[in-house]
Amino acid sequence: ARPYPNAPRTLDLDLLLAADASGMLCLQSAELTLPHPRMHLRAFVLAPLAEIAPGLDVPGRGSVATLLAGCAGQRIERAGAVPLPAPAGEDR
């Protein structure tokens, strides 16, 4: 718990989507809402998601690619590629 309202967070983790064997989960409780209630409004969320799953449908909102197009006015910038470590026993 934070010591006062809007105090800095130790960790801020947003759970965007979740699925099980039957498909995407939709949940609304005091503790958690899935899918994230504002992910469809944020290019910084949708752009990386579009790279790995452009055809993914956000329940009740539409495809990631379509949602991203709706955020076209938002400026986002790629920080740069993060090099992956070489597999064990292999030099790069």
C-alpha positions in Angstrom: 0.0 0.0 0.0 1.1 3.5 -0.7 1.6 5.8 2.3 -0.6 8.6 0.8 -2.9 9.0 -2.3 -0.9 9.2 -5.6 2.4 8.4 -3.8 5.1 7.0 -6.2 4.6 3.3 -6.9 7.2 0.7 -6.2 6.1 -1.2 -9.2 3.5 -0.3 -11.8 2.4 -3.4 -13.8 -0.5 -3.2 -16.2 -2.1 -6.5 -17.2 -3.5 -5.9 -20.7 -5.0 -9.1 -21.8 -5.3 -12.7 -20.7 -6.6 -15.9 -22.3 -7.1 -19.5 -21.4 -7.9 -22.6 -23.5 -11.4 -21.3 -24.3 -10.2 -17.8 -25.5 -9.8 -14.3 -24.3 -10.8 -13.6 -20.7 -13.1 -10.7 -19.9 -13.2 -9.7 -16.2 -14.4 -6.7 -14.2 -13.9 -6.6 -10.5 -12.7 -4.0 -8.0 -9.2 -5.4 -8.3 -8.9 -6.1 -12.0 -10.5 -5.3 -15.3 -9.6 -7.3 -18.5 -8.9 -6.3 -21.1 -7.3 -3.2 -19.7 -10.0 -0.5 -19.9 -7.8 2.1 -21.8 -5.4 0.0 -23.8 -7.4 0.7 -27.0 -6.6 4.4 -26.6 -2.8 4.2 -26.2 -0.5 3.9 -29.2 2.4 3.1 -26.9 0.5 -0.1 -25.9 -0.9 -1.0 -29.3 2.2 -0.5 -31.5 4.4 -3.2 -29.9 1.3 -5.5 -29.7 0.7 -4.9 -33.4 4.2 -6.1 -34.1 3.6 -9.5 -32.5 -0.1 -9.9 -33.0 -1.7 -7.4 -35.6 -4.8 -9.6 -36.1 -5.5 -10.0 -32.4 -8.9 -8.9 -31.4 -9.3 -6.9 -28.2 -12.7 -8.1 -26.8 -15.3 -5.4 -27.4 -12.9 -3.1 -29.2 -11.7 -4.7 -32.5 -8.4 -5.7 -34.0 -5.1 -4.3 -32.7 -4.2 -3.0 -36.1 -7.5 -1.1 -36.4 -7.2 0.3 -32.9 -3.7 1.4 -33.6 -4.9 3.3 -36.7 -7.3 5.2 -34.5 -4.3 6.4 -32.4 -2.5 7.8 -35.4 -2.2 11.2 -33.9 -0.2 10.0 -30.9 3.6 10.3 -31.1 5.6 7.3 -30.0 9.3 6.6 -30.5 11.1 3.4 -30.5 13.9 3.5 -27.9 16.1 1.1 -29.9 16.6 -2.6 -30.3 17.7 -4.7 -27.3 20.2 -7.2 -28.4 19.4 -10.8 -27.5 22.0 -12.9 -25.7 23.6 -15.6 -27.8 22.3 -19.1 -27.1 24.5 -21.1 -24.8 27.6 -22.4 -26.6 27.2 -20.0 -29.5 29.2 -16.8 -30.3 27.8 -13.9 -32.2 
